Amino acid sequence: MHIHILGICGTFMGGLAALAREAGHRVTGCDANVYPPMSDQLRALGIELIEGWDPGQMALKPDLYVIGNVVSRGNPLMEAILDAGARYTSGPQWLAEHVLAGRHVLAVAGTHGKTTTTAMLAWILEAAGLQPGFLVGGVPQNFGVSARLGTAGAPFVIEADEYDTAFFDKRSKFVHYRPRTAVLNNLEHDHADIFPNLAAIELQFHHLVRTVPRAGRLVVNQREDSLQRVLERGCWTEVTWFGARKETPGALRARGEPHAFDVLRGSLKVARVDWALLGEHNQLNALAAIAAAESVGVTPEVAGVALARFENVRRRLELRGEAGGVKVYDDFAHHPTAIRTTVNGLRRKVGLDRILAVFEPRSNTMKLGTMAELLPWALEEADLSFCHSAGLAWDAGAALAPLGEQVQVHDQLDRLVAAVVKAARPGDHVLCMSNGGFGGVHQKLLDALATRRG
């Protein structure tokens, strides 16, 4: 089968393309911006990439068009597909029908930590000899690829995003996956361009809960009131809890709530794991992965040994280099909570050394300014902060004013780099945070730091 993928350079659609190619399909694709690293990975697999949405791509005559959620009505190629009556489907629907059907799917959902927890879980299953398939929204360094089919019939681990499926299917992507094991890691308001409030996202998470069979397992962070509310809507599956419990499932039953909860049998106890990951958030991610792995027969002891060799995912506090005595890191953080957690993790590692936080509010939610007032809170552990404000419709300077002289705002990347280089001293740690390429700011900083005088 020849499939043509619209929006192929996104992490999910790029991973789907790799899976389709591995399964023996001819794969082509297009996107508004065809750029590395995904473009390099896909071309290395023999996948033809086309820049833009020219209707002339109809001449490829694929058997099926697979549509990513970056495509909307008015897109020239999509309009041509509709006018021609050509066959099309969404990425999650194609994945469900051609890859996930008949397999034990382990889906990892949550506002934060999905990519890391998914990578941990896939690595635990790999170390246990299960040869799983997986699709991760990043590149796990233990594997070097973001997706693979795995052995036929083996478990499949997938990062389960609550973002909408496609312009013609506004359900969250994860409802297509039909997991037998589902991790609910945490839940905050995000994707403000899609969801008006937290309650709207809680509803989508309950749609996911409704798809998990009685013989399956839910792995739930009991610190999260939002997840408690999700389960109060109804739960039909064994629940394994992790984290510090605010309100026990027993208390819910005592109030007469009509839900079946099974509390974790004792605590998850494994041998001490020595690893390089920072922060309590990663400890919680690990507990979630251990509990999920247990649902397919992997003991916590085996999981703990595997995690000692876990190498994390690219762009998670990844050290990109050092120049002039200054270390430059890259991280995917973009939600205020994720920014705060990332800065805190680095603070725990470097102690009293200075941290220079360099970030761009690039996600759709942050571009709307919905959470702008939380940025000072997110950055309070950094010594200096530098915001790239290009493309924002709100006043970043005003939002960050509570930080006083500890923050600078620049709408041009070159000026931002110059300001960081001017402020940086030997021994400093420059932490760059964005959910995009950030204009190659990491290398620009390293080059400028290496050549500066004085």
ROTIRO-9093 format. One record per residue (C-alpha): residue number from 1; residue in three letters; x, y, z. Coordinates in Angstrom, 1 decimal, decimal comma, padded with zeros to 4 digits. Each point is the difference from the previous one (the first is absolute). Layout:
N
{atom NUM ALA {X Y Z}},
...
//
This chain:
454
{atom 1 MET {000,0 000,0 000,0}},
{atom 2 HIS {001,2 003,5 -000,8}},
{atom 3 ILE {-001,0 002,6 002,7}},
{atom 4 HIS {000,6 003,7 -000,2}},
{atom 5 ILE {000,3 001,7 003,4}},
{atom 6 LEU {-001,1 003,7 000,5}},
{atom 7 GLY {001,9 001,5 002,9}},
{atom 8 ILE {002,8 -002,6 -000,1}},
{atom 9 CYS {002,6 002,0 002,0}},
{atom 10 GLY {-001,8 000,0 003,3}},
{atom 11 THR {001,3 -002,4 002,6}},
{atom 12 PHE {-003,1 -002,2 -000,1}},
{atom 13 MET {-000,5 000,0 -003,8}},
{atom 14 GLY {003,7 -000,5 -000,6}},
{atom 15 GLY {000,0 -003,0 002,3}},
{atom 16 LEU {-003,1 -001,3 -001,8}},
{atom 17 ALA {001,8 000,4 -003,3}},
{atom 18 ALA {003,0 -002,0 001,3}},
{atom 19 LEU {-002,4 -002,8 001,2}},
{atom 20 ALA {-001,8 -000,1 -003,4}},
{atom 21 ARG {003,3 -000,2 -001,8}},
{atom 22 GLU {001,3 -002,8 002,3}},
{atom 23 ALA {-003,3 -001,9 -000,7}},
{atom 24 GLY {000,8 000,0 -003,7}},
{atom 25 HIS {-002,2 002,9 -001,3}},
{atom 26 ARG {001,2 002,6 -002,5}},
{atom 27 VAL {-000,1 003,2 002,0}},
{atom 28 THR {000,2 003,6 -001,3}},
{atom 29 GLY {-000,9 003,2 001,9}},
{atom 30 CYS {-000,2 003,7 000,2}},
{atom 31 ASP {000,1 002,8 002,5}},
{atom 32 ALA {000,1 003,8 000,2}},
{atom 33 ASN {003,6 -000,1 001,2}},
{atom 34 VAL {002,1 -003,1 -000,7}},
{atom 35 TYR {002,9 000,3 002,4}},
{atom 36 PRO {002,4 -002,0 002,1}},
{atom 37 PRO {000,2 -002,2 002,0}},
{atom 38 MET {-003,2 -001,7 -001,1}},
{atom 39 SER {000,7 000,7 -003,7}},
{atom 40 ASP {003,4 -001,6 000,2}},
{atom 41 GLN {-001,4 -003,1 001,7}},
{atom 42 LEU {-002,8 -000,4 -002,5}},
{atom 43 ARG {002,2 000,5 -003,0}},
{atom 44 ALA {002,4 -002,6 001,4}},
{atom 45 LEU {-002,9 -002,4 -000,1}},
{atom 46 GLY {-000,6 000,7 -003,7}},
{atom 47 ILE {-003,0 002,1 000,6}},
{atom 48 GLU {-000,6 002,8 -002,6}},
{atom 49 LEU {-000,7 003,3 001,6}},
{atom 50 ILE {-001,7 003,0 -001,8}},
{atom 51 GLU {000,0 003,6 001,3}},
{atom 52 GLY {-003,5 001,6 000,2}},
{atom 53 TRP {-003,5 -000,8 -000,9}},
{atom 54 ASP {-000,1 000,2 -003,8}},
{atom 55 PRO {-003,0 -001,8 -001,5}},
{atom 56 GLY {002,3 -001,3 -002,6}},
{atom 57 GLN {000,9 -002,8 002,5}},
{atom 58 MET {-003,2 -001,7 -001,1}},
{atom 59 ALA {002,0 -001,2 -002,9}},
{atom 60 LEU {001,7 -002,5 002,3}},
{atom 61 LYS {-003,3 -001,9 000,1}},
{atom 62 PRO {000,5 -001,7 003,4}},
{atom 63 ASP {-002,4 -002,7 001,2}},
{atom 64 LEU {-000,7 002,1 003,1}},
{atom 65 TYR {000,6 003,4 001,4}},
{atom 66 VAL {000,8 000,1 003,8}},
{atom 67 ILE {-000,9 003,4 001,4}},
{atom 68 GLY {001,8 001,6 003,0}},
{atom 69 ASN {-001,7 002,5 002,3}},
{atom 70 VAL {002,1 002,9 -001,3}},
{atom 71 VAL {-002,2 -000,1 -003,1}},
{atom 72 SER {-003,2 002,0 -000,1}},
{atom 73 ARG {-002,8 000,9 -002,5}},
{atom 74 GLY {001,4 002,4 -002,5}},
{atom 75 ASN {003,2 -001,9 -000,4}},
{atom 76 PRO {000,5 -000,2 -003,8}},
{atom 77 LEU {001,0 -003,6 -000,1}},
{atom 78 MET {-002,8 -001,1 002,4}},
{atom 79 GLU {-002,6 001,9 -002,0}},
{atom 80 ALA {001,2 -001,9 -003,1}},
{atom 81 ILE {-000,2 -003,3 001,8}},
{atom 82 LEU {-003,6 000,8 001,1}},
{atom 83 ASP {-001,0 001,2 -003,5}},
{atom 84 ALA {001,4 -003,2 -001,6}},
{atom 85 GLY {-001,8 -002,3 002,5}},
{atom 86 ALA {003,3 -001,6 000,8}},
{atom 87 ARG {000,5 -002,4 003,0}},
{atom 88 TYR {001,3 001,6 003,1}},
{atom 89 THR {000,2 -000,8 003,7}},
{atom 90 SER {001,7 001,5 003,1}},
{atom 91 GLY {003,3 -001,0 001,4}},
{atom 92 PRO {-001,3 -001,5 003,2}},
{atom 93 GLN {-002,7 -002,0 -001,9}},
{atom 94 TRP {002,6 -001,4 -002,4}},
{atom 95 LEU {002,2 -001,0 002,9}},
{atom 96 ALA {-002,8 -001,7 001,9}},
{atom 97 GLU {-001,1 -002,0 -003,0}},
{atom 98 HIS {003,4 -001,0 -001,5}},
{atom 99 VAL {002,4 -000,2 003,0}},
{atom 100 LEU {-001,8 -000,2 003,3}},
{atom 101 ALA {-002,8 -002,4 -000,8}},
{atom 102 GLY {000,4 -003,3 001,9}},
{atom 103 ARG {002,9 001,2 002,2}},
{atom 104 HIS {000,3 000,8 003,7}},
{atom 105 VAL {000,2 003,8 -000,2}},
{atom 106 LEU {001,5 001,9 002,9}},
{atom 107 ALA {-000,9 003,7 -000,4}},
{atom 108 VAL {001,6 002,8 002,0}},
{atom 109 ALA {-002,1 003,1 000,5}},
{atom 110 GLY {000,5 003,2 002,0}},
{atom 111 THR {000,7 003,7 -000,4}},
{atom 112 HIS {003,7 -000,5 000,9}},
{atom 113 GLY {002,5 -002,8 -000,2}},
{atom 114 LYS {-001,7 -002,0 -002,7}},
{atom 115 THR {003,0 -000,3 -002,2}},
{atom 116 THR {002,4 -000,9 002,8}},
{atom 117 THR {-002,3 -002,6 001,6}},
{atom 118 THR {-000,8 -001,6 -003,4}},
{atom 119 ALA {003,7 -000,3 -000,7}},
{atom 120 MET {000,6 -001,5 003,5}},
{atom 121 LEU {-002,8 -002,5 -000,5}},
{atom 122 ALA {001,2 -001,1 -003,4}},
{atom 123 TRP {003,5 -000,4 001,3}},
{atom 124 ILE {-001,1 -002,1 003,0}},
{atom 125 LEU {-001,9 -002,3 -002,3}},
{atom 126 GLU {003,0 -000,2 -002,4}},
{atom 127 ALA {002,3 -000,8 002,9}},
{atom 128 ALA {-002,4 -002,7 001,1}},
{atom 129 GLY {000,3 -001,7 -003,4}},
{atom 130 LEU {-003,5 000,8 -001,3}},
{atom 131 GLN {001,2 001,9 -003,1}},
{atom 132 PRO {-002,9 002,5 000,1}},
{atom 133 GLY {-001,2 002,4 -002,7}},
{atom 134 PHE {-000,2 003,6 000,9}},
{atom 135 LEU {-000,8 003,5 -001,2}},
{atom 136 VAL {001,6 002,8 002,1}},
{atom 137 GLY {-000,3 003,8 -000,5}},
{atom 138 GLY {003,8 000,3 000,1}},
{atom 139 VAL {003,1 -002,1 -000,5}},
{atom 140 PRO {000,8 -002,3 002,9}},
{atom 141 GLN {003,8 -000,3 000,1}},
{atom 142 ASN {-000,2 -003,7 000,9}},
{atom 143 PHE {-001,5 -000,7 -003,4}},
{atom 144 GLY {001,1 002,9 -002,2}},
{atom 145 VAL {-003,4 000,0 -001,8}},
{atom 146 SER {-003,4 001,4 000,9}},
{atom 147 ALA {-002,0 -002,9 -001,2}},
{atom 148 ARG {000,2 -003,7 -001,0}},
{atom 149 LEU {-002,5 -002,9 -000,5}},
{atom 150 GLY {001,7 -002,5 002,3}},
{atom 151 THR {-000,6 -003,7 -000,1}},
{atom 152 ALA {-003,3 -001,1 -001,4}},
{atom 153 GLY {-002,5 -000,4 002,8}},
{atom 154 ALA {002,3 001,7 002,6}},
{atom 155 PRO {-001,3 002,8 002,2}},
{atom 156 PHE {-000,1 003,5 -001,6}},
{atom 157 VAL {000,8 003,1 002,1}},
{atom 158 ILE {-001,4 003,3 -001,2}},
{atom 159 GLU {000,1 003,6 001,1}},
{atom 160 ALA {-003,7 000,9 000,4}},
{atom 161 ASP {-000,7 003,6 -000,8}},
{atom 162 GLU {-003,3 001,7 000,8}},
{atom 163 TYR {000,3 002,5 -002,9}},
{atom 164 ASP {-002,7 -000,3 -002,6}},
{atom 165 THR {000,2 -002,7 -002,8}},
{atom 166 ALA {-000,7 002,0 -003,2}},
{atom 167 PHE {-002,1 002,7 -001,3}},
{atom 168 PHE {-002,7 -002,6 -000,8}},
{atom 169 ASP {000,4 -001,8 003,4}},
{atom 170 LYS {000,1 002,2 003,0}},
{atom 171 ARG {000,4 -002,8 002,5}},
{atom 172 SER {003,3 -000,3 001,9}},
{atom 173 LYS {002,5 -002,1 -001,8}},
{atom 174 PHE {000,3 -002,5 002,8}},
{atom 175 VAL {-003,5 -001,3 -000,2}},
{atom 176 HIS {001,0 -001,8 -003,2}},
{atom 177 TYR {002,6 -002,1 001,7}},
{atom 178 ARG {-002,2 -002,4 002,1}},
{atom 179 PRO {002,7 -000,7 002,6}},
{atom 180 ARG {-000,1 -002,9 002,4}},
{atom 181 THR {002,4 001,9 002,3}},
{atom 182 ALA {-000,4 003,8 000,3}},
{atom 183 VAL {002,2 002,3 002,0}},
{atom 184 LEU {-001,6 003,3 001,3}},
{atom 185 ASN {003,1 001,8 001,0}},
{atom 186 ASN {-001,3 003,5 000,9}},
{atom 187 LEU {-002,6 002,4 -001,3}},
{atom 188 GLU {000,1 003,8 -000,3}},
{atom 189 HIS {-001,6 002,5 -002,4}},
{atom 190 ASP {001,9 000,1 -003,3}},
{atom 191 HIS {-000,8 000,3 -003,7}},
{atom 192 ALA {-002,1 003,1 000,6}},
{atom 193 ASP {-000,6 000,3 -003,7}},
{atom 194 ILE {-002,0 -003,2 000,2}},
{atom 195 PHE {-001,3 -000,3 003,6}},
{atom 196 PRO {-001,6 003,0 001,7}},
{atom 197 ASN {000,7 -001,3 003,5}},
{atom 198 LEU {001,3 -002,9 002,1}},
{atom 199 ALA {-003,4 -001,6 000,2}},
{atom 200 ALA {-000,1 -000,4 -003,7}},
{atom 201 ILE {003,3 -001,9 000,1}},
{atom 202 GLU {-001,2 -002,1 002,9}},
{atom 203 LEU {-003,0 -001,1 -002,1}},
{atom 204 GLN {002,4 -001,2 -002,8}},
{atom 205 PHE {002,1 -001,9 002,6}},
{atom 206 HIS {-003,2 -001,7 001,1}},
{atom 207 HIS {-000,7 -001,0 -003,5}},
{atom 208 LEU {003,4 -001,8 000,0}},
{atom 209 VAL {-000,9 -001,7 003,4}},
{atom 210 ARG {-003,2 -001,3 -001,6}},
{atom 211 THR {002,0 -001,9 -002,7}},
{atom 212 VAL {002,2 -002,0 002,5}},
{atom 213 PRO {-001,4 -003,5 000,5}},
{atom 214 ARG {-000,9 -001,5 003,4}},
{atom 215 ALA {003,0 -002,4 -000,4}},
{atom 216 GLY {002,3 002,9 -000,7}},
{atom 217 ARG {001,8 002,4 002,4}},
{atom 218 LEU {-000,1 003,7 000,7}},
{atom 219 VAL {003,2 001,5 001,5}},
{atom 220 VAL {-001,0 003,3 001,7}},
{atom 221 ASN {001,9 002,7 001,8}},
{atom 222 GLN {-001,9 000,5 003,2}},
{atom 223 ARG {001,5 003,4 000,7}},
{atom 224 GLU {-002,2 001,5 -002,7}},
{atom 225 ASP {-003,5 001,2 001,0}},
{atom 226 SER {-000,9 000,3 -003,7}},
{atom 227 LEU {000,6 -003,7 -000,5}},
{atom 228 GLN {-002,1 -000,8 003,1}},
{atom 229 ARG {-002,8 001,9 -001,7}},
{atom 230 VAL {000,5 -001,9 -003,2}},
{atom 231 LEU {-000,4 -003,4 001,8}},
{atom 232 GLU {-003,0 001,3 002,0}},
{atom 233 ARG {-001,8 000,2 -003,4}},
{atom 234 GLY {000,2 -003,8 -000,1}},
{atom 235 CYS {002,7 -002,7 000,1}},
{atom 236 TRP {-000,3 -003,6 -001,1}},
{atom 237 THR {003,6 -001,1 000,2}},
{atom 238 GLU {002,6 -001,0 002,6}},
{atom 239 VAL {001,9 003,2 001,1}},
{atom 240 THR {003,6 000,0 001,1}},
{atom 241 TRP {000,8 003,2 001,8}},
{atom 242 PHE {003,4 001,7 000,3}},
{atom 243 GLY {001,2 003,1 001,8}},
{atom 244 ALA {-001,2 001,4 003,3}},
{atom 245 ARG {-003,8 -000,6 000,4}},
{atom 246 LYS {-002,0 003,1 000,8}},
{atom 247 GLU {-003,3 -001,9 000,3}},
{atom 248 THR {-000,1 -003,8 000,0}},
{atom 249 PRO {-002,2 -002,0 -002,3}},
{atom 250 GLY {-001,5 -001,5 003,2}},
{atom 251 ALA {-001,2 003,5 001,0}},
{atom 252 LEU {-001,8 000,3 -003,3}},
{atom 253 ARG {-001,7 -003,4 000,6}},
{atom 254 ALA {-000,9 001,1 003,5}},
{atom 255 ARG {-001,9 003,0 -001,5}},
{atom 256 GLY {-002,0 -002,5 -002,1}},
{atom 257 GLU {001,6 000,8 -003,4}},
{atom 258 PRO {-000,9 -002,7 -002,4}},
{atom 259 HIS {003,5 -000,8 -001,2}},
{atom 260 ALA {002,2 -003,1 000,2}},
{atom 261 PHE {003,4 000,9 001,3}},
{atom 262 ASP {002,8 -002,5 000,7}},
{atom 263 VAL {002,7 001,6 002,1}},
{atom 264 LEU {003,6 -001,0 -000,8}},
{atom 265 ARG {000,9 -003,1 001,9}},
{atom 266 GLY {002,5 001,5 002,4}},
{atom 267 SER {002,6 002,4 -001,4}},
{atom 268 LEU {002,1 -000,2 -003,1}},
{atom 269 LYS {003,4 -001,0 001,6}},
{atom 270 VAL {003,0 -000,5 -002,2}},
{atom 271 ALA {003,7 000,1 000,7}},
{atom 272 ARG {001,6 003,4 000,0}},
{atom 273 VAL {000,4 001,3 -003,5}},
{atom 274 ASP {003,1 002,1 -000,8}},
{atom 275 TRP {-000,6 002,2 -003,0}},
{atom 276 ALA {000,8 003,4 -001,4}},
{atom 277 LEU {-003,6 001,3 -000,2}},
{atom 278 LEU {-000,9 003,1 002,1}},
{atom 279 GLY {-003,0 000,9 002,0}},
{atom 280 GLU {-002,9 -001,6 001,8}},
{atom 281 HIS {-002,1 000,2 -003,1}},
{atom 282 ASN {002,3 -002,6 -001,6}},
{atom 283 GLN {-000,4 -002,2 003,0}},
{atom 284 LEU {-003,7 000,1 -000,4}},
{atom 285 ASN {000,4 -000,7 -003,7}},
{atom 286 ALA {002,0 -003,0 000,9}},
{atom 287 LEU {-002,6 -001,3 002,5}},
{atom 288 ALA {-002,7 000,3 -002,7}},
{atom 289 ALA {002,2 -001,9 -002,5}},
{atom 290 ILE {000,8 -002,8 002,6}},
{atom 291 ALA {-003,7 -000,4 000,8}},
{atom 292 ALA {-001,0 -000,1 -003,7}},
{atom 293 ALA {002,7 -002,6 -000,8}},
{atom 294 GLU {-001,3 -002,2 002,8}},
{atom 295 SER {-003,3 -000,3 -001,9}},
{atom 296 VAL {001,9 -002,0 -002,8}},
{atom 297 GLY {001,9 -002,2 002,4}},
{atom 298 VAL {003,2 002,0 000,7}},
{atom 299 THR {000,8 000,1 003,7}},
{atom 300 PRO {000,9 003,2 001,8}},
{atom 301 GLU {003,5 -001,4 000,7}},
{atom 302 VAL {000,7 -000,6 -003,7}},
{atom 303 ALA {-001,4 003,4 -000,8}},
{atom 304 GLY {002,3 001,6 002,5}},
{atom 305 VAL {003,1 -001,6 -001,5}},
{atom 306 ALA {-001,1 001,2 -003,4}},
{atom 307 LEU {-000,5 003,6 001,2}},
{atom 308 ALA {003,6 000,1 001,3}},
{atom 309 ARG {000,9 -000,1 -003,7}},
{atom 310 PHE {-002,6 002,4 -001,3}},
{atom 311 GLU {001,6 002,9 -002,0}},
{atom 312 ASN {-003,0 002,3 -000,3}},
{atom 313 VAL {-001,4 001,7 -003,1}},
{atom 314 ARG {001,7 002,6 -002,1}},
{atom 315 ARG {-000,9 003,6 001,0}},
{atom 316 ARG {-000,7 -000,9 003,6}},
{atom 317 LEU {002,7 002,1 001,9}},
{atom 318 GLU {002,4 -001,1 -002,8}},
{atom 319 LEU {003,4 001,6 000,3}},
{atom 320 ARG {000,7 001,3 -003,5}},
{atom 321 GLY {003,5 001,2 000,7}},
{atom 322 GLU {002,4 002,2 002,0}},
{atom 323 ALA {001,8 003,1 -001,2}},
{atom 324 GLY {001,9 002,6 002,0}},
{atom 325 GLY {-000,7 -001,9 003,2}},
{atom 326 VAL {-003,8 000,3 -000,6}},
{atom 327 LYS {-002,2 -003,1 -000,4}},
{atom 328 VAL {-002,9 000,3 -002,4}},
{atom 329 TYR {-003,0 -002,4 000,4}},
{atom 330 ASP {-003,1 -000,7 -002,1}},
{atom 331 ASP {-003,4 -000,9 001,4}},
{atom 332 PHE {-003,5 -000,4 -001,5}},
{atom 333 ALA {-001,7 001,8 002,9}},
{atom 334 HIS {-002,7 002,5 -001,1}},
{atom 335 HIS {-002,9 -000,2 002,5}},
{atom 336 PRO {000,7 002,1 003,1}},
{atom 337 THR {-000,1 -003,0 002,3}},
{atom 338 ALA {002,5 -001,8 -002,3}},
{atom 339 ILE {002,3 003,0 000,0}},
{atom 340 ARG {-000,1 000,2 003,8}},
{atom 341 THR {000,7 -003,7 000,3}},
{atom 342 THR {002,9 000,1 -002,4}},
{atom 343 VAL {001,6 003,0 001,6}},
{atom 344 ASN {-000,4 -001,7 003,4}},
{atom 345 GLY {001,5 -003,2 -001,3}},
{atom 346 LEU {003,1 001,9 -001,2}},
{atom 347 ARG {000,2 002,0 003,2}},
{atom 348 ARG {000,1 -003,3 002,0}},
{atom 349 LYS {002,9 -001,1 -002,2}},
{atom 350 VAL {002,1 003,2 000,0}},
{atom 351 GLY {-000,6 001,4 003,5}},
{atom 352 LEU {001,0 003,6 000,3}},
{atom 353 ASP {001,4 000,4 -003,6}},
{atom 354 ARG {-001,9 002,5 -002,0}},
{atom 355 ILE {-002,8 -001,1 -002,4}},
{atom 356 LEU {-000,8 002,2 -003,0}},
{atom 357 ALA {-003,5 -001,0 -001,3}},
{atom 358 VAL {-000,5 000,7 -003,7}},
{atom 359 PHE {-003,5 -000,8 -001,3}},
{atom 360 GLU {-002,6 000,7 -002,6}},
{atom 361 PRO {-003,8 -000,2 000,6}},
{atom 362 ARG {-000,5 -001,9 -003,3}},
{atom 363 SER {-002,8 -002,5 000,7}},
{atom 364 ASN {-003,5 000,9 -001,1}},
{atom 365 THR {-001,1 000,4 003,6}},
{atom 366 MET {002,9 002,3 000,9}},
{atom 367 LYS {-000,5 002,1 -003,2}},
{atom 368 LEU {-003,5 000,7 001,1}},
{atom 369 GLY {001,4 001,4 003,3}},
{atom 370 THR {-002,4 -002,3 002,0}},
{atom 371 MET {002,7 -000,8 002,6}},
{atom 372 ALA {002,2 003,1 -000,4}},
{atom 373 GLU {-000,5 001,0 003,6}},
{atom 374 LEU {001,6 -003,3 001,2}},
{atom 375 LEU {003,3 000,6 -001,6}},
{atom 376 PRO {001,6 001,9 002,9}},
{atom 377 TRP {-000,9 -002,9 002,3}},
{atom 378 ALA {001,4 -002,4 -002,6}},
{atom 379 LEU {003,3 001,8 -000,2}},
{atom 380 GLU {000,6 001,1 003,6}},
{atom 381 GLU {002,8 -002,5 000,7}},
{atom 382 ALA {002,1 001,3 -003,0}},
{atom 383 ASP {002,5 002,8 000,7}},
{atom 384 LEU {-000,7 001,7 -003,3}},
{atom 385 SER {-002,7 -000,6 -002,6}},
{atom 386 PHE {-000,1 001,0 -003,7}},
{atom 387 CYS {-003,2 -000,2 -002,0}},
{atom 388 HIS {-000,3 -000,1 -003,8}},
{atom 389 SER {-003,2 001,9 -000,7}},
{atom 390 ALA {-000,3 -000,1 -003,8}},
{atom 391 GLY {-003,5 -000,8 -001,2}},
{atom 392 LEU {-001,8 000,5 003,3}},
{atom 393 ALA {-003,3 002,0 000,1}},
{atom 394 TRP {000,5 000,8 003,7}},
{atom 395 ASP {002,6 002,1 001,9}},
{atom 396 ALA {002,6 -002,4 001,3}},
{atom 397 GLY {001,8 002,9 001,7}},
{atom 398 ALA {-003,0 000,8 002,1}},
{atom 399 ALA {-000,7 -003,7 000,8}},
{atom 400 LEU {003,6 -000,4 001,2}},
{atom 401 ALA {000,2 003,3 001,8}},
{atom 402 PRO {-000,1 -001,7 003,5}},
{atom 403 LEU {003,4 -001,3 -000,7}},
{atom 404 GLY {001,4 003,5 -000,2}},
{atom 405 GLU {003,6 000,3 -001,2}},
{atom 406 GLN {000,4 -003,8 000,0}},
{atom 407 VAL {-001,8 -000,2 -003,4}},
{atom 408 GLN {000,6 001,3 -003,5}},
{atom 409 VAL {-002,4 -000,2 -003,0}},
{atom 410 HIS {001,2 000,1 -003,6}},
{atom 411 ASP {-002,1 -000,4 -003,2}},
{atom 412 GLN {003,1 -000,7 -002,2}},
{atom 413 LEU {002,0 -003,2 000,5}},
{atom 414 ASP {003,4 001,5 -000,7}},
{atom 415 ARG {-000,6 002,7 002,7}},
{atom 416 LEU {-001,1 -002,7 002,4}},
{atom 417 VAL {003,2 -002,0 -000,6}},
{atom 418 ALA {002,1 003,1 000,4}},
{atom 419 ALA {-001,6 000,8 003,3}},
{atom 420 VAL {000,4 -003,5 001,4}},
{atom 421 VAL {003,7 -000,1 -001,1}},
{atom 422 LYS {000,6 003,4 001,6}},
{atom 423 ALA {-001,5 -001,2 003,3}},
{atom 424 ALA {001,5 -003,5 000,1}},
{atom 425 ARG {003,1 -000,7 002,2}},
{atom 426 PRO {002,2 -003,1 000,2}},
{atom 427 GLY {-001,7 -002,5 002,2}},
{atom 428 ASP {-003,6 001,0 -001,1}},
{atom 429 HIS {-002,6 -002,3 -001,4}},
{atom 430 VAL {-002,1 001,3 -002,9}},
{atom 431 LEU {-003,3 -001,9 -000,2}},
{atom 432 CYS {-001,9 000,4 -003,4}},
{atom 433 MET {-003,7 -001,0 000,1}},
{atom 434 SER {-002,3 -000,3 -003,0}},
{atom 435 ASN {-002,3 -002,5 -001,7}},
{atom 436 GLY {001,5 000,9 -003,3}},
{atom 437 GLY {003,4 000,5 -001,6}},
{atom 438 PHE {000,5 003,4 001,6}},
{atom 439 GLY {001,8 001,3 -003,1}},
{atom 440 GLY {003,1 -002,1 000,8}},
{atom 441 VAL {000,6 002,1 003,1}},
{atom 442 HIS {002,1 -002,7 001,7}},
{atom 443 GLN {002,7 000,0 -002,6}},
{atom 444 LYS {-000,2 003,8 -000,4}},
{atom 445 LEU {000,7 000,3 003,7}},
{atom 446 LEU {002,9 -002,5 -000,1}},
{atom 447 ASP {001,6 001,6 -003,0}},
{atom 448 ALA {-000,3 003,5 001,5}},
{atom 449 LEU {001,3 -001,1 003,4}},
{atom 450 ALA {003,0 -001,7 -001,6}},
{atom 451 THR {001,0 003,1 -001,9}},
{atom 452 ARG {-000,7 002,7 002,5}},
{atom 453 ARG {002,8 002,0 001,5}},
{atom 454 GLY {000,6 000,9 003,6}},
//
